[in-house]
């Protein structure tokens, strides 16, 4: 899990995706993306579902903050995890080109 987590975080960073916790602050196997208000985490996660990825995004605290999580629990395909950052960046870019603000978050 640690090696997969490190590779995933490296790939997300390389694609400019906003990982919330890094280094010793990070929980191995749980990667939280803190998306900008211009990118709706729920819509992006649903797009990723259509690509075959199941990401956490429905919990109230995630919705409120416009966050999504990638959790390395159970089994995963190495290739799918390897290309996840690129797929996520592609989906985010496609959404950004049709930009609609994310849902307002409670303060």
Beta strands, then each sheet from edge to edge (+ up, - down):
strand 1: 30-34
strand 2: 67-71
sheet 1: 1+ 2-
end
